């Protein structure tokens, strides 16, 4: 069915004039190039459209992240505050483990508790002194 139509078409073309096979090949190449150029331009314009759409969507996403970041910070802070306010305190994970011999040596020193308190208080006062000295130089 299709071959009959193509045979009639070929007969009509060959009756118009004496054309060589090279002439038909050149016409075919020209038509193929025109169709290819048409689709190349069309694909290029479609690509440009999707590229612009991607650019706009990415920038809108970044804009929403910037706009909502203070709200997410406040939400996370309030949620963390209430979660940590209503849970029972957890034992610290770092525990100092001294052998019994070392503990017996420190317990043998008279007024060891007062000495450690005075040492800690003195170091705290020195740190505060250096902080205030640094702040006074600013």
C-alpha positions in Angstrom: 0.0 0.0 0.0 2.7 2.5 1.0 5.1 1.2 -1.6 2.6 1.8 -4.4 2.3 5.5 -3.3 6.1 5.8 -3.2 6.4 4.2 -6.6 3.9 6.7 -8.1 5.7 9.6 -6.4 9.0 8.4 -7.8 7.5 8.1 -11.3 6.1 11.7 -11.1 9.5 13.1 -10.0 11.4 11.2 -12.8 9.0 12.4 -15.5 9.7 16.1 -14.7 13.3 15.9 -15.8 16.4 13.8 -15.9 17.9 14.0 -12.4 20.9 12.1 -11.2 21.1 10.2 -7.9 23.6 12.9 -6.6 21.0 15.6 -7.1 18.4 13.6 -5.0 21.1 13.0 -2.4 21.9 16.7 -2.2 18.1 17.5 -1.9 17.8 14.9 0.9 20.8 16.3 2.7 19.4 19.8 2.5 16.0 18.7 3.8 17.6 16.7 6.6 19.8 19.7 7.5 16.8 22.0 7.6 14.8 19.6 9.7 17.8 19.1 12.0 18.3 22.8 12.3 14.6 23.3 13.1 14.8 20.7 15.9 18.2 22.0 17.1 16.7 25.5 17.5 13.6 24.1 19.1 15.6 22.0 21.6 17.8 25.0 22.4 14.8 27.2 23.2 13.3 24.5 25.3 16.6 24.0 27.2 16.8 27.7 27.8 13.3 27.8 29.2 14.0 24.9 31.6 17.3 26.5 32.6 15.6 29.8 33.5 12.9 27.9 35.4 15.6 26.0 37.3 17.4 29.3 38.1 14.2 30.8 39.4 13.2 27.8 41.5 16.7 27.6 43.1 16.7 31.3 44.0 13.2 31.1 45.4 14.2 28.2 47.5 17.2 30.1 48.8 15.0 33.1 49.5 12.6 30.9 51.5 15.5 29.5 53.5 16.8 33.0 54.3 13.3 34.2 55.2 12.4 31.3 57.4 15.8 30.7 59.1 15.0 33.0 62.0 11.7 31.2 62.6 13.3 27.8 62.5 16.0 29.0 64.9 13.3 30.3 67.3 11.3 27.1 67.0 14.4 24.9 67.6 15.4 27.0 70.6 11.9 26.9 72.2 11.5 23.2 71.5 15.0 22.4 72.9 14.2 24.6 75.9 11.0 22.8 76.8 12.4 19.4 76.0 15.4 19.9 78.3 13.3 21.7 81.0 11.0 18.7 81.6 13.5 15.9 81.5 15.3 14.6 84.6 19.0 15.6 84.9 21.5 13.1 83.5 24.5 12.0 85.3 27.7 13.4 83.8 29.5 10.9 81.6 33.0 11.8 82.7 33.7 10.4 86.1 37.0 10.7 87.8 38.2 7.4 89.0 41.1 7.3 91.4 42.5 4.3 93.0 41.9 3.7 96.7 45.6 4.4 97.5 45.4 7.8 95.9 42.2 8.7 97.7 43.7 7.6 101.0 46.7 9.9 100.5 44.4 12.9 99.8 42.1 12.0 102.7 45.2 11.9 105.0 46.0 15.6 104.3 44.4 17.7 107.1 41.8 20.2 105.9 42.0 18.9 102.3 38.4 20.0 101.5 39.1 23.5 102.6 42.4 23.6 100.7 40.8 22.5 97.4 38.0 25.0 97.9 40.5 27.8 98.5 42.6 26.7 95.5 39.5 26.7 93.2 38.3 30.1 94.6 41.8 31.6 94.1 42.0 30.4 90.5 38.6 31.8 89.8 39.5 35.2 91.2 42.7 35.2 89.1 40.7 34.4 85.9 38.2 37.1 86.7 41.1 39.6 87.4 42.7 38.8 84.0 39.3 39.1 82.2 38.6 42.5 83.8 42.2 43.7 83.1 41.7 42.7 79.4 38.4 44.5 79.2 39.8 47.6 80.7 42.4 47.7 77.9 39.8 47.8 75.2 
